[in-house]
Amino acid sequence: MKKNKVIGTSLVVIVSLAAAFAYARPSQSVRTTYYDSKGKVVGGSYTSCGGGISKWGKQTAQYSSESDPCF
C-alpha cells in the first residue's frame, strides 16, 4: 500500500514538472544583435523554441531583434 502511494505521488510530481516545462517554452525564437555607439556589433543572443538561451559579447542599449514563430 505504501509503495503504491509513493509511486502515485512520484507520478503526480513528474507530470506536474513536465506540464510546467512545456508551458514555460517561448512562443517564438528570438535573435538579438547588440551594437556599440559607432554601430559595430559587440554582442548577441539567441533564445530557441526549445527554451535554450545563448549569449555572447556585450549587451548594450542599442540592439536589433528578429523573431520567428515556434511550431
N, C-alpha and C positions, 0 to 999 in steps of 0.2 A: 504494500500500500504506500509506504513512504517513498519507494523507488519510483512509482507512478507519479507521485506529487512532484518529485524533483525533475523528472522528465517533462512533465506538463509545464512546470514553471520555466524550465530552460527553453522549451519551445516558444512560449509566450515572449520571452526576452529576445530570442533570435528573430522572431517575426517582427517585433517592435523595432529592433535596430535596423533591420532590412527596410522596413517601411520608412523610417526616418532618413536613412541614407538615400533612398530613391526620391523622396520628397525634396531633399536638400540639393539635388543636382540642378545646375543652372539651365535655363530655357534657351540659352544661346552661348556660342563660343565668342570670346572677345579677344582681339589683338590690339594692344595699345603700344604706341611708339612715343617716346619722350625725347624732347629737344632742348638744347641749351638756348641762351638768349640770341645766339647767332644763327639758329636754325639747324645746327648739327645734331644728328642722332646721338643720344647719350645713354639710352636705355630702352627697355621694352618689357612687356609682359604678355602672357597668353593664358587664358582660362578656357579649358576644354569642356566639351559637353559631358565628359565623364567626371568633371569636378576637379581635375588636376590643374595646378597653377604653376607656371614657370615665370621666373623673373630674372632679368639681367641688367647690369648697369645702374644708372641713377634714375629716380623718379623725380620729375620736375613739374612745375605748374603749366608748362607748355607741352601739350600732347595731342595726339590724334588717335581715334579708336575706330575699329571696324568690327562688325559683328555678323555672325551667321546663325540662323536658327538651328536648334538641335532637333533631330527627328527621332 
